[in-house]
Amino acid sequence: MPINTAAFSTILNELRSINATLVAVSKTKPAEDIQSLYELGHRDFGENYVQELIIKQSTLPKDIRWHFIGHLQSNKIKMIAPFVYLIHGVDSLRLLEAIEKEGRKLDRNINCLLQVHIANEETKFGFDTKEVTQVASALYEENKFSHIRLCGLMGMASFTNDLEQVRKEFQSLKSCFDQIRHTFPAPDFKILSMGMSGDYKIALDCGSNMVRIGSMLFGTRN
Ligand SMILES: *Cc1c(COP(=O)(O)O)cnc(C)c1O
């Protein structure tokens, strides 16, 4: 399936004026599709599965910034820790500790976003808005996370046609983000990753500065 270059340039134009970043979500799509977008100058790609990411990373250009956006299991961190650019879905203290451990072994600071559960669905991972503030304070106030670079927050809205609901959820994540930034003014804490193909315009409206878009660029997945 050819990539949708028209959608690609439309999205880039929408993002440019507000200085937001596009993560092209390439999960399940062949390496050739990634290569095509790479040749148009794109460097930020998102993957959900460790095995798939490892294979793609080993064959594709080395200057790609790989975003891990899926649910990460502790025992798989070591496979991506040497090269991953940003882990979006850090959803437990245990995972944070495991990432710290790998970062220490490699002497590498690993960029992370804390995932916040904003949807009214049981199935989505993440901290609730109260927990995430506590985790941020633990990170900033204890020295044991010296190999984690906390770069911001990530969230997914409910899968629903109720756009007001989606907007409310994104707004709640934005206010959580602002509150942490206000309490712990750290220069690295600046990414708010929210918005996918179906809801990225609402997310941008609500203050997102990083969108994760797959099917609009690469076509629907099986
Ligand atoms: C698959 C996925 C996306 C992209 O979804 P599309 O609807 O195809 O744009 C974004 N974020 C996460 C966490 C995903 O798993």
py3Dmol code that shows the C-alpha trace and the ligand (Angstrom):
import py3Dmol

protein = """\
ATOM      1  CA  MET A   1       0.000   0.000   0.000  1.00  0.00           C
ATOM      2  CA  PRO A   2       1.519   3.370  -1.006  1.00  0.00           C
ATOM      3  CA  ILE A   3       1.843   5.994   1.675  1.00  0.00           C
ATOM      4  CA  ASN A   4      -0.524   8.947   1.626  1.00  0.00           C
ATOM      5  CA  THR A   5       1.828  11.804   0.781  1.00  0.00           C
ATOM      6  CA  ALA A   6      -1.022  14.318   0.537  1.00  0.00           C
ATOM      7  CA  ALA A   7      -2.089  13.579   4.110  1.00  0.00           C
ATOM      8  CA  PHE A   8       1.554  13.739   5.158  1.00  0.00           C
ATOM      9  CA  SER A   9       2.053  17.271   3.862  1.00  0.00           C
ATOM     10  CA  THR A  10      -1.326  18.432   5.180  1.00  0.00           C
ATOM     11  CA  ILE A  11      -0.477  17.206   8.647  1.00  0.00           C
ATOM     12  CA  LEU A  12       3.022  18.715   8.562  1.00  0.00           C
ATOM     13  CA  ASN A  13       1.523  22.061   7.592  1.00  0.00           C
ATOM     14  CA  GLU A  14      -0.954  21.889  10.451  1.00  0.00           C
ATOM     15  CA  LEU A  15       1.836  21.103  12.897  1.00  0.00           C
ATOM     16  CA  ARG A  16       4.429  23.577  11.662  1.00  0.00           C
ATOM     17  CA  SER A  17       2.765  26.752  12.893  1.00  0.00           C
ATOM     18  CA  ILE A  18       2.463  25.399  16.416  1.00  0.00           C
ATOM     19  CA  ASN A  19       5.830  23.664  16.466  1.00  0.00           C
ATOM     20  CA  ALA A  20       4.333  20.229  17.122  1.00  0.00           C
ATOM     21  CA  THR A  21       5.970  16.928  16.155  1.00  0.00           C
ATOM     22  CA  LEU A  22       4.535  14.157  14.013  1.00  0.00           C
ATOM     23  CA  VAL A  23       5.299  10.598  15.049  1.00  0.00           C
ATOM     24  CA  ALA A  24       4.456   8.407  12.052  1.00  0.00           C
ATOM     25  CA  VAL A  25       3.045   5.194  13.513  1.00  0.00           C
ATOM     26  CA  SER A  26       4.312   2.382  11.306  1.00  0.00           C
ATOM     27  CA  LYS A  27       3.334  -0.696  13.330  1.00  0.00           C
ATOM     28  CA  THR A  28       2.447  -3.701  11.154  1.00  0.00           C
ATOM     29  CA  LYS A  29       3.556  -1.785   8.037  1.00  0.00           C
ATOM     30  CA  PRO A  30       6.503  -2.913   5.904  1.00  0.00           C
ATOM     31  CA  ALA A  31       9.935  -1.316   6.084  1.00  0.00           C
ATOM     32  CA  GLU A  32       9.474   0.026   2.532  1.00  0.00           C
ATOM     33  CA  ASP A  33       6.672   2.308   3.724  1.00  0.00           C
ATOM     34  CA  ILE A  34       8.935   3.717   6.409  1.00  0.00           C
ATOM     35  CA  GLN A  35      11.711   4.142   3.863  1.00  0.00           C
ATOM     36  CA  SER A  36       9.351   6.112   1.580  1.00  0.00           C
ATOM     37  CA  LEU A  37       8.475   8.562   4.322  1.00  0.00           C
ATOM     38  CA  TYR A  38      12.139   8.704   5.336  1.00  0.00           C
ATOM     39  CA  GLU A  39      13.040   9.750   1.815  1.00  0.00           C
ATOM     40  CA  LEU A  40      10.570  12.612   2.116  1.00  0.00           C
ATOM     41  CA  GLY A  41      12.612  13.775   5.088  1.00  0.00           C
ATOM     42  CA  HIS A  42      10.705  12.225   7.956  1.00  0.00           C
ATOM     43  CA  ARG A  43      12.660  10.854  10.924  1.00  0.00           C
ATOM     44  CA  ASP A  44      10.199  10.184  13.782  1.00  0.00           C
ATOM     45  CA  PHE A  45       8.523   6.780  13.660  1.00  0.00           C
ATOM     46  CA  GLY A  46       6.410   4.987  16.269  1.00  0.00           C
ATOM     47  CA  GLU A  47       6.204   1.252  16.866  1.00  0.00           C
ATOM     48  CA  ASN A  48       4.175  -0.824  19.348  1.00  0.00           C
ATOM     49  CA  TYR A  49       5.875  -4.203  19.355  1.00  0.00           C
ATOM     50  CA  VAL A  50       9.433  -4.847  20.525  1.00  0.00           C
ATOM     51  CA  GLN A  51      10.220  -7.680  18.101  1.00  0.00           C
ATOM     52  CA  GLU A  52       8.959  -5.740  15.125  1.00  0.00           C
ATOM     53  CA  LEU A  53      10.850  -2.633  16.192  1.00  0.00           C
ATOM     54  CA  ILE A  54      14.123  -4.544  16.572  1.00  0.00           C
ATOM     55  CA  ILE A  55      13.885  -5.957  13.066  1.00  0.00           C
ATOM     56  CA  LYS A  56      13.011  -2.607  11.495  1.00  0.00           C
ATOM     57  CA  GLN A  57      15.681  -0.772  13.444  1.00  0.00           C
ATOM     58  CA  SER A  58      18.361  -3.187  12.274  1.00  0.00           C
ATOM     59  CA  THR A  59      17.582  -2.704   8.584  1.00  0.00           C
ATOM     60  CA  LEU A  60      16.451   0.924   8.294  1.00  0.00           C
ATOM     61  CA  PRO A  61      18.637   4.083   8.423  1.00  0.00           C
ATOM     62  CA  LYS A  62      20.365   4.708  11.717  1.00  0.00           C
ATOM     63  CA  ASP A  63      19.255   8.306  12.094  1.00  0.00           C
ATOM     64  CA  ILE A  64      15.587   7.362  12.507  1.00  0.00           C
ATOM     65  CA  ARG A  65      14.208   8.422  15.887  1.00  0.00           C
ATOM     66  CA  TRP A  66      12.283   5.381  17.106  1.00  0.00           C
ATOM     67  CA  HIS A  67       9.395   6.082  19.463  1.00  0.00           C
ATOM     68  CA  PHE A  68       8.112   3.143  21.439  1.00  0.00           C
ATOM     69  CA  ILE A  69       4.394   3.791  21.852  1.00  0.00           C
ATOM     70  CA  GLY A  70       3.082   0.376  22.885  1.00  0.00           C
ATOM     71  CA  HIS A  71       2.743  -1.343  26.206  1.00  0.00           C
ATOM     72  CA  LEU A  72       6.277  -2.197  27.286  1.00  0.00           C
ATOM     73  CA  GLN A  73       7.070  -5.283  29.340  1.00  0.00           C
ATOM     74  CA  SER A  74       9.963  -4.995  31.786  1.00  0.00           C
ATOM     75  CA  ASN A  75      11.771  -8.024  30.406  1.00  0.00           C
ATOM     76  CA  LYS A  76      11.948  -6.478  26.931  1.00  0.00           C
ATOM     77  CA  ILE A  77      13.392  -3.094  27.845  1.00  0.00           C
ATOM     78  CA  LYS A  78      16.959  -4.214  27.345  1.00  0.00           C
ATOM     79  CA  MET A  79      16.257  -4.961  23.687  1.00  0.00           C
ATOM     80  CA  ILE A  80      15.318  -1.388  22.851  1.00  0.00           C
ATOM     81  CA  ALA A  81      17.167   0.577  25.548  1.00  0.00           C
ATOM     82  CA  PRO A  82      20.374   1.068  23.512  1.00  0.00           C
ATOM     83  CA  PHE A  83      18.680   2.963  20.685  1.00  0.00           C
ATOM     84  CA  VAL A  84      15.104   3.982  21.536  1.00  0.00           C
ATOM     85  CA  TYR A  85      14.547   7.727  21.195  1.00  0.00           C
ATOM     86  CA  LEU A  86      11.479   8.093  23.404  1.00  0.00           C
ATOM     87  CA  ILE A  87       9.350   5.641  25.380  1.00  0.00           C
ATOM     88  CA  HIS A  88       5.788   6.998  25.423  1.00  0.00           C
ATOM     89  CA  GLY A  89       3.978   4.450  27.526  1.00  0.00           C
ATOM     90  CA  VAL A  90       5.610   4.340  30.938  1.00  0.00           C
ATOM     91  CA  ASP A  91       2.670   3.260  33.046  1.00  0.00           C
ATOM     92  CA  SER A  92       4.073   1.910  36.319  1.00  0.00           C
ATOM     93  CA  LEU A  93       6.785   2.644  38.853  1.00  0.00           C
ATOM     94  CA  ARG A  94       8.101  -0.861  38.356  1.00  0.00           C
ATOM     95  CA  LEU A  95       8.612  -0.210  34.663  1.00  0.00           C
ATOM     96  CA  LEU A  96      10.323   3.068  35.460  1.00  0.00           C
ATOM     97  CA  GLU A  97      12.682   1.253  37.817  1.00  0.00           C
ATOM     98  CA  ALA A  98      13.427  -1.369  35.177  1.00  0.00           C
ATOM     99  CA  ILE A  99      14.179   1.325  32.574  1.00  0.00           C
ATOM    100  CA  GLU A 100      16.439   3.064  35.077  1.00  0.00           C
ATOM    101  CA  LYS A 101      18.331  -0.182  35.582  1.00  0.00           C
ATOM    102  CA  GLU A 102      18.942  -0.629  31.844  1.00  0.00           C
ATOM    103  CA  GLY A 103      19.905   3.014  31.470  1.00  0.00           C
ATOM    104  CA  ARG A 104      22.481   2.629  34.219  1.00  0.00           C
ATOM    105  CA  LYS A 105      23.967  -0.473  32.627  1.00  0.00           C
ATOM    106  CA  LEU A 106      24.330   1.327  29.310  1.00  0.00           C
ATOM    107  CA  ASP A 107      25.292   4.645  30.879  1.00  0.00           C
ATOM    108  CA  ARG A 108      22.516   6.162  28.784  1.00  0.00           C
ATOM    109  CA  ASN A 109      19.760   8.540  29.858  1.00  0.00           C
ATOM    110  CA  ILE A 110      16.485   7.243  28.466  1.00  0.00           C
ATOM    111  CA  ASN A 111      13.785   9.661  27.387  1.00  0.00           C
ATOM    112  CA  CYS A 112      10.383   8.747  28.824  1.00  0.00           C
ATOM    113  CA  LEU A 113       6.829   9.976  28.903  1.00  0.00           C
ATOM    114  CA  LEU A 114       4.468   8.937  31.658  1.00  0.00           C
ATOM    115  CA  GLN A 115       1.245   7.501  30.303  1.00  0.00           C
ATOM    116  CA  VAL A 116      -1.886   8.874  31.890  1.00  0.00           C
ATOM    117  CA  HIS A 117      -5.170   7.010  31.837  1.00  0.00           C
ATOM    118  CA  ILE A 118      -7.681   9.602  30.631  1.00  0.00           C
ATOM    119  CA  ALA A 119     -10.180   7.407  28.775  1.00  0.00           C
ATOM    120  CA  ASN A 120     -13.258   6.042  30.480  1.00  0.00           C
ATOM    121  CA  GLU A 121     -12.293   2.573  29.293  1.00  0.00           C
ATOM    122  CA  GLU A 122     -10.843  -0.138  31.466  1.00  0.00           C
ATOM    123  CA  THR A 123      -8.494  -1.396  28.803  1.00  0.00           C
ATOM    124  CA  LYS A 124      -6.144   1.534  28.421  1.00  0.00           C
ATOM    125  CA  PHE A 125      -2.980   1.561  30.469  1.00  0.00           C
ATOM    126  CA  GLY A 126      -1.625   4.393  32.540  1.00  0.00           C
ATOM    127  CA  PHE A 127      -1.479   6.251  35.810  1.00  0.00           C
ATOM    128  CA  ASP A 128      -4.455   8.274  36.904  1.00  0.00           C
ATOM    129  CA  THR A 129      -3.933  12.026  37.055  1.00  0.00           C
ATOM    130  CA  LYS A 130      -3.288  11.987  40.781  1.00  0.00           C
ATOM    131  CA  GLU A 131      -0.754   9.155  40.655  1.00  0.00           C
ATOM    132  CA  VAL A 132       1.167  10.757  37.841  1.00  0.00           C
ATOM    133  CA  THR A 133       1.851  13.839  39.917  1.00  0.00           C
ATOM    134  CA  GLN A 134       3.191  11.627  42.693  1.00  0.00           C
ATOM    135  CA  VAL A 135       5.423   9.748  40.263  1.00  0.00           C
ATOM    136  CA  ALA A 136       6.748  13.009  38.863  1.00  0.00           C
ATOM    137  CA  SER A 137       7.540  14.211  42.359  1.00  0.00           C
ATOM    138  CA  ALA A 138       9.316  10.932  43.163  1.00  0.00           C
ATOM    139  CA  LEU A 139      11.350  11.335  39.992  1.00  0.00           C
ATOM    140  CA  TYR A 140      12.335  14.889  40.721  1.00  0.00           C
ATOM    141  CA  GLU A 141      12.867  14.552  44.426  1.00  0.00           C
ATOM    142  CA  GLU A 142      14.682  11.229  44.682  1.00  0.00           C
ATOM    143  CA  ASN A 143      18.048  10.583  43.095  1.00  0.00           C
ATOM    144  CA  LYS A 144      17.421   7.000  42.158  1.00  0.00           C
ATOM    145  CA  PHE A 145      16.120   7.827  38.676  1.00  0.00           C
ATOM    146  CA  SER A 146      19.232   9.493  37.332  1.00  0.00           C
ATOM    147  CA  HIS A 147      19.045   7.617  34.002  1.00  0.00           C
ATOM    148  CA  ILE A 148      15.456   8.563  33.253  1.00  0.00           C
ATOM    149  CA  ARG A 149      14.919  11.808  31.405  1.00  0.00           C
ATOM    150  CA  LEU A 150      11.297  12.667  32.025  1.00  0.00           C
ATOM    151  CA  CYS A 151      10.149  14.492  28.901  1.00  0.00           C
ATOM    152  CA  GLY A 152       6.408  14.818  29.500  1.00  0.00           C
ATOM    153  CA  LEU A 153       3.121  12.954  29.350  1.00  0.00           C
ATOM    154  CA  MET A 154       1.215  10.753  26.923  1.00  0.00           C
ATOM    155  CA  GLY A 155      -2.454   9.822  26.793  1.00  0.00           C
ATOM    156  CA  MET A 156      -5.115   8.206  24.643  1.00  0.00           C
ATOM    157  CA  ALA A 157      -8.702   9.368  24.556  1.00  0.00           C
ATOM    158  CA  SER A 158     -11.693   7.042  24.573  1.00  0.00           C
ATOM    159  CA  PHE A 159     -12.577   5.380  21.312  1.00  0.00           C
ATOM    160  CA  THR A 160     -15.942   7.071  20.869  1.00  0.00           C
ATOM    161  CA  ASN A 161     -17.908   9.304  18.514  1.00  0.00           C
ATOM    162  CA  ASP A 162     -18.623  11.630  21.406  1.00  0.00           C
ATOM    163  CA  LEU A 163     -16.168  14.380  20.514  1.00  0.00           C
ATOM    164  CA  GLU A 164     -17.013  16.398  23.594  1.00  0.00           C
ATOM    165  CA  GLN A 165     -15.942  13.443  25.701  1.00  0.00           C
ATOM    166  CA  VAL A 166     -12.667  13.215  23.765  1.00  0.00           C
ATOM    167  CA  ARG A 167     -12.091  16.943  24.235  1.00  0.00           C
ATOM    168  CA  LYS A 168     -12.713  16.689  27.969  1.00  0.00           C
ATOM    169  CA  GLU A 169     -10.215  13.862  28.264  1.00  0.00           C
ATOM    170  CA  PHE A 170      -7.519  15.742  26.356  1.00  0.00           C
ATOM    171  CA  GLN A 171      -8.197  18.828  28.453  1.00  0.00           C
ATOM    172  CA  SER A 172      -7.736  16.841  31.634  1.00  0.00           C
ATOM    173  CA  LEU A 173      -4.361  15.606  30.407  1.00  0.00           C
ATOM    174  CA  LYS A 174      -3.327  19.128  29.426  1.00  0.00           C
ATOM    175  CA  SER A 175      -4.157  20.497  32.852  1.00  0.00           C
ATOM    176  CA  CYS A 176      -2.265  17.646  34.501  1.00  0.00           C
ATOM    177  CA  PHE A 177       0.714  18.465  32.255  1.00  0.00           C
ATOM    178  CA  ASP A 178       0.538  22.168  33.143  1.00  0.00           C
ATOM    179  CA  GLN A 179       0.282  21.401  36.815  1.00  0.00           C
ATOM    180  CA  ILE A 180       3.403  19.215  36.830  1.00  0.00           C
ATOM    181  CA  ARG A 181       5.298  21.786  34.803  1.00  0.00           C
ATOM    182  CA  HIS A 182       4.288  24.442  37.273  1.00  0.00           C
ATOM    183  CA  THR A 183       5.261  22.393  40.326  1.00  0.00           C
ATOM    184  CA  PHE A 184       8.536  21.010  38.977  1.00  0.00           C
ATOM    185  CA  PRO A 185       9.869  23.416  36.375  1.00  0.00           C
ATOM    186  CA  ALA A 186      12.269  21.098  34.516  1.00  0.00           C
ATOM    187  CA  PRO A 187      13.429  22.139  31.039  1.00  0.00           C
ATOM    188  CA  ASP A 188      13.127  18.582  29.643  1.00  0.00           C
ATOM    189  CA  PHE A 189       9.505  18.214  30.675  1.00  0.00           C
ATOM    190  CA  LYS A 190       7.902  19.683  27.572  1.00  0.00           C
ATOM    191  CA  ILE A 191       6.230  16.970  25.483  1.00  0.00           C
ATOM    192  CA  LEU A 192       2.503  16.373  25.530  1.00  0.00           C
ATOM    193  CA  SER A 193       1.901  13.353  23.301  1.00  0.00           C
ATOM    194  CA  MET A 194      -1.785  13.098  22.442  1.00  0.00           C
ATOM    195  CA  GLY A 195      -3.809  12.649  19.284  1.00  0.00           C
ATOM    196  CA  MET A 196      -4.082   9.890  16.662  1.00  0.00           C
ATOM    197  CA  SER A 197      -5.568   9.800  13.135  1.00  0.00           C
ATOM    198  CA  GLY A 198      -9.135  10.124  14.351  1.00  0.00           C
ATOM    199  CA  ASP A 199      -8.721  12.784  16.998  1.00  0.00           C
ATOM    200  CA  TYR A 200      -5.478  14.682  16.466  1.00  0.00           C
ATOM    201  CA  LYS A 201      -7.181  17.949  15.544  1.00  0.00           C
ATOM    202  CA  ILE A 202      -9.011  18.000  18.860  1.00  0.00           C
ATOM    203  CA  ALA A 203      -5.774  17.057  20.621  1.00  0.00           C
ATOM    204  CA  LEU A 204      -3.906  19.968  18.996  1.00  0.00           C
ATOM    205  CA  ASP A 205      -6.744  22.271  19.976  1.00  0.00           C
ATOM    206  CA  CYS A 206      -6.266  21.118  23.556  1.00  0.00           C
ATOM    207  CA  GLY A 207      -2.527  21.787  23.590  1.00  0.00           C
ATOM    208  CA  SER A 208      -0.886  18.648  22.235  1.00  0.00           C
ATOM    209  CA  ASN A 209       2.600  19.161  20.797  1.00  0.00           C
ATOM    210  CA  MET A 210       3.214  15.601  19.596  1.00  0.00           C
ATOM    211  CA  VAL A 211       0.726  13.551  17.587  1.00  0.00           C
ATOM    212  CA  ARG A 212       1.003   9.832  16.814  1.00  0.00           C
ATOM    213  CA  ILE A 213      -0.557   9.150  13.431  1.00  0.00           C
ATOM    214  CA  GLY A 214      -0.674   5.807  11.653  1.00  0.00           C
ATOM    215  CA  SER A 215      -3.616   4.927   9.424  1.00  0.00           C
ATOM    216  CA  MET A 216      -3.927   8.404   7.875  1.00  0.00           C
ATOM    217  CA  LEU A 217      -0.399   8.017   6.521  1.00  0.00           C
ATOM    218  CA  PHE A 218      -0.019   4.312   5.921  1.00  0.00           C
ATOM    219  CA  GLY A 219      -3.613   3.166   5.373  1.00  0.00           C
ATOM    220  CA  THR A 220      -5.767   1.042   7.650  1.00  0.00           C
ATOM    221  CA  ARG A 221      -4.253  -1.917   9.464  1.00  0.00           C
ATOM    222  CA  ASN A 222      -5.607  -5.472   9.446  1.00  0.00           C
TER     223      ASN A 222
END
"""
ligand_1 = """\
15
LIG
C -1.679 2.531 16.758
C -1.463 3.696 17.659
C -1.540 5.022 17.172
C -1.912 5.371 15.748
O -3.248 5.107 15.497
P -3.974 5.588 14.139
O -5.403 5.627 14.503
O -3.649 4.580 13.110
O -3.441 6.927 13.792
C -1.261 6.043 18.045
N -0.939 5.812 19.335
C -0.873 4.574 19.835
C -0.512 4.393 21.262
C -1.150 3.479 19.020
O -1.105 2.252 19.558
"""
view = py3Dmol.view(width=600, height=400)
view.addModel(protein, "pdb")
view.setStyle({"model": 0}, {"cartoon": {"style": "trace"}})
view.addModel(ligand_1, "xyz")
view.setStyle({"model": 1}, {"stick": {}})
view.zoomTo()
view.show()
